[in-house]
Amino acid sequence: MNPSTTPSHRIGEALVRIIDKNGNPVAGKELVLNQKSHEFLFGSGAFDFLYYAEMPGGPDRIEKWLALMNYGTLPFYWGRYEPKEGEPQFEFLMKAAKTLRANNVTPKGHPLCWHTVCADWLMDYPDEVIMDKQLARINREVTAFKGVIDFWDVINEVVIMPVFDKYDNAVTRLCKRYGRVNLVKEVFAAAKAANPDGTFLINDFNTSPNYEKLIEECLDAGVEISAIGIQSHQHQGYWGEAKLRDVLKRFGRFGLPIHFTENTLISGEIMPAYIEDLNDWQVDEWPTTDEGEARQAREWEEMYRILFADPNIKAITGWDFADGAWLNAPSGLVTKDNRCKPAYDKLLSLVKGEWWTKGEVIRTNSDGLVTVKGTKGTYEIEGVNGVITVGSEPSETTLVM
């Protein structure tokens, strides 16, 4: 860890007592400290974990993913998760979620309620039944995955939901019928009832005052929002420091944790500014370029540093780990053939370099005590049994050598 570049609020300490098997303090002993995990959530879309065994180069991509990430978003789009009523793809998603867990990655489900990629079969029912089925779907997923997936984007893109007019869908009908705030209140209540200890997000790409107003209204209505989700799909160019800081200031006033949930920075030609809906930009090829990759690395580094320095931010999720996913964009940290781009190397140098401790020599005092200080997370001492947690509050741990 580099204390000069690691924000002070991301650093914690713990007092550790080292004893031998007879309970005596191990005094004046040089030991080697290594970080095991970050408390902060560095994430990416984890869709590849559903298919990597069948993908050419899949295991190599997963190895690179796991070297950098500790937080992964899995797809629960209702229309794909349950294309036929009563036949959810439970085992498929559970296997991926357990694979993430087995690799010390926190999985998140995305999303439980959204007007896009909604189940078409819902359209056969009246609004009252659709609402019952929406709440039952939330109860089913949150209950079934409890203990494996405890983070959820409960409802997605509510600002546009009641006026979405590209095609008719069941959730926009609900939003028009019951109102945005009432719908948010109902879906959050269902999620909370299914897993009282879960972390539940509201999520949106709209960072205008309209989203602030929605959050205010939801909080006033008693909605228990665990964290605010902010999307930043920057296909039309990097937001830049000024906009990032403006968004952080405006949404930080709520005093809630903030997750940057879906973020893309491309390494090729910038999407034209006249495109209003990013989904309307359909291209057969969208190549990465050397110049674009250098730009992408600079932008990702600046964005990571700004967000990591803000105490309200608890998670950053890059949306596409590899190129050619959403919109066929060169938005990944690795190329289609799994070559690491400069952005990958730069982020790795932050997450597992500047903000990481490896091979640090520490020494116990005459009472076998040593202070462990570093980026909040878990640590191990070579040759000593047990794990040390370094968090916001000082703690004391006894470990046996």
N, C-alpha and C positions, 0 to 999 in steps of 0.2 A: 504494500500500500504506500502511496505517496501522500503524506499528510498535507502537503502544500497544494495539491489539486483535488483532494477529496473533501467535499463540503463537511464542515464540522458536525452538522446535525446528522450526518450519515455515519459518524464514528461513535462507538461505544466502548465500554471497558468492562472487564470482569476480573475479580480476584480469584485466583486458583491456588488451592493448597494441594501439594503433591506429597503423598505418603507412600511408604513401602507396604508390602503385604502384611507386616506386623503392626501397622498403624503409626510408624515413626515418620516424622517429617523428613523429606529428602532435601537436605540443605546444600546450598552452594552448587547446584547442579545445572550445567548448561543443557538446554533442551531446544528442540526445533519445532516451531509453530507453523502450522499450515491451515489455511482457510478451507472449509468444506462446502459452505453454501453462502449465498447472499440472502439477507432479509428482503431487500428490494427485489421486485419482480421484473426481470428482463425477459421479455417474451416475443413470441412470433406466432403466426398462424401455424397450427400443428396438423393441418389436413393431411400432410404426407404420411403421418403415422397410421393412417387408415389403409394405405396402399404400398408402403415402401418395400414390402417383401416381393411384390410383383414388378416394381419399377426398375428399369435399367439404372444401375448405380444407386439404387435406393438405400442400401446400408451405408454407403459412403456419405450420402446426403444427411442421413440421420445422425451419423457420427459427428459431422460438422455442426449440425443443429444443437446437439446435446453439449458440445464443447462451449457453446455461447449462452444458451437459454436455460432458464429455470421456470418458465411460465408458458403454457401453450393453450391456444384457443382451438376448440374442436367444434365442428359444424352440427347444429341441431335444427337447421332450417326445416320447418314442419313438413313442407311439401316433398322434401327428399328423405327426411327421417321416417316419415309415415306416408309413403305415396298411396298406399291403400289403407283405408280405415281399419284399425285394429291390428295392423302388422308393422309395428315400429321396428327400426333397425337397431334394436337394443344391444344384442351381442356384439355387433360390429363396432359400435361406439364404445361399449364397455371395455372391449379388448384394447382399443387404442388408449383409453383413459388409464387403464391399469399399466400399460406399457410406460406411459409418461410417469405415473406414480413410482414405478419400479426404478426409474432413472432419476429420482429426486426432483421431478418437475411437477409444479402445481398446474393441474388442468382447469380450464374454464369452459363452460358451455355457452354457445352463442347461436341464436337467441331463443328465448322461450315464446316471445310474442313479437311478430313482425308482419307487416302487410305485404312484403315481398317474399317470394318463394314460399307462399302460403299453400296449405293443402287445398287443392281444387275441390275435393269432395265435400268440404265444409259448405260450399255454395248451395248444396241441396237442402240445407236446413234454415229455419227462421232464425232471426237474430238472437232470440232468447236461448235457443238450443246451442247456437254457435258459442255464446258466452259460457254456457255450462261446459261445453267441450274444451274451450280454451283453458278454463280454470282447472279442469280435470287433467288436461295434458300437462300443465305446470306441476300439479301435484304428483302425477305419475313420474315425470322425469326427475324432479328434484328429490323425491322419495327414493326412487330406484338407484340413483347415483350418489346418494348421501354417503359421505365418507370417502368417496373416490373423487367426485366433482362437487366441491362446495362453493365454487365461484360461478356466478351466472350473469350474463347480460339478460335481464328479465324482459325488458321491452326496448325495441330498437327503432330509432328515427320517428319519434312521436310528433315532432314539430310539423312535419309534412303529412303525417298519417291521415288526418281527416280530409285533406284537400288533394290527396294523391289521386290522379285521374288517368294514369296510363292504361289501367285495366281494372275492372271490378274485382274485388277480393273480399274475403270474409272479415278480415281485421279492420280494414277501413270502414266497413259497414258498422262494426262495433263501435269504432271511434266516433262516427257520426251520430250513432244512436245514443250512446251513453256519455259522450264527451271525453276529451283527452284525460282530464284529471281523474274522473271516475274510473276510466279504464286502467290507468296507471295504478290507482289505489287498489283495485281489485286484483290485478296480476301480482303486485308486490305482496299483498296480504296472503295470496295463495302460496307464493314461494316461501314466505316467512313461516307460515303454518307448517309447511312440509319439512323445513330445516331451519329451526330457530337460530342456529349458529352459523348459517350460511352468509356469504357476502354477495349482495345483490345490487346490480348496477342498472342505472338508466343510461342509455347510450345514444349519441346523435352526432351527425356530421355538421349540423347547423349550429355554429358557434355565435350566432347573432344574439341580440337581446331577447329574441323570441324564446330561445332555449333557457335563458336566465329566468324569464317570466314563468315558463312552464315549471321549472324547478321550484321557484318560489311558491307557486300555487300548489304544487304537490306537497311540499313541506308544510305549508299552512293547513293542508287537508289531512296531515298526520301520516303521510306516506314515509315509511322507514327506508330511505335510500341509504345504502351502505357506502356507495361511491358514485361519483359522477364520471361517466364515460365520455371522452372527447375523441372524435375521429379526425384524422387529417390526411386524407388521400390527396397528396400533392402532385398529381399528374400534370398539373398546369403550372408548376413551378413551386419552389420552396417558399414557405410562409415568411421565413426570415425572423430575426431576433425580435423586431418590434412587434409583429403580430403575435408571436409566441408569448411574449411578456404581457401583452394586452389580454390575451385569453386567460393566462394564468391569474392575472389580477382580478378579472371580472368573475371568474368561476371560483377563485380561491376565497372570495368573500363569504361563501356559504359555510366555510369551516369544515367541509367534508373532504375525505380523501378523493383524489382525482386520479383516474387511470387514462392515459393516452392509449386507447384501445385498438385503433386501426390506423396504422401510419404507413404511407408509401412515399418514397422518394425515388424517382426513376433515374436510370443511367443512360438514357437515350434522348431522342428528340422530345421536347416538351409538347404536351397536348395543346392544340390551339385554344386561345382564350375565349373564342366565341362559343365553344361547346358548353352548354348549360348543364346537361346531365352527362356525367362521365361515361355512363353506359352507352351513350350514343356514338362514342368514338370506337368504331369497329374496323380493325386493320388485320390483314393477314400476317404481316411481319412488323415487328417493332424492335429493331436490333439495339443492343447495347453498344456503346462506343467508348474508346479510350478516354476522350475528353469528358464524356458523360459520367464515366466511372469515377474519375478524379473529382468531379463536381459532387457526385452522390456521397462520396466519402467525407468531403468537407462539410456537407450539409448534415449528414447523420451525426458526425462528431459534435458539431455546434448544438444540434437539437438535443442530443443525449446530455451534454454538459449543462445546458440551460434547464432541462427538466429535472435532472438529478440534483441540481442545486436548489430546487424549489421544495420546501418541506411538505407541501400538500400532495406532491406526486408520489404515488406508491407503486406505479407500474407503467412500463412502456412496452407496447406490443407493435413490432413491425408486422405488416399484414402478410406480405409474400416473402417467404424465405428464399425461394428460387424464382428466376425469371419465367415469364410465360404463363403465369397463373391468371389472375383476374385481368381481363381486357388484353391478354397477351403482352402485357407491359414488361419492360426491362426493370422491374421494381424489386428484384430480389437482392439478397446479399451474396448469393451465388448464382452462377449462370445455369442454363438448362443442363449443361454437362457437368455441373457441380464444381466448376472452377471458382475459387474464392475471389470475390472482387475486393478492391481496396477498402470498401466500406466494411466488409466482414472483418478484415484484418485490423482496421482501426477500432471497431467496436470491441473486438476481442482484447485489444491492448488496453482498453479502458476497464471492461468488466472483469477480466482475468489478469490485469496488469496494474494500472494505477489505483484501482479500487479493490485490490485483492492482495492477500498476504500469502506468501509461499516461501518456506525456508528461512523464516526469521528466527534468529537465535535469541533465546530468552534465558534468564538465570533465576533460580529460586534463591530466596534469602535464607537466613539462618533458621527460620521457622518453616521452611519449605513453601513459602508463599511467593507468588509471582503475579504481576498484573499483566493481563492480556488486553491489548488495545488495538482496535482495528475497525474496519467497515463492518457495520452490523450484520450479523449472520452467525454461523456455527463454525467452530474451529476444532482441530485435533492437534495433539502434541505427540510427536513420534515416540513410540515406545511406552506410551501411557494410555491406559484404558479409559474410554469415555469421551464424551463430546462436551465442548464448552459453548454456551450461548452468550453472545455479546449483543446486548440490546440497548434500549433507551435508558433503562434503569440499571445501575451497577448491581452486580450479582456476585455471589460467592459459591464456588464449586470445589468439592474435594474429589480428587482423582487418585487412583492407585497405579503406581508404576510397577 
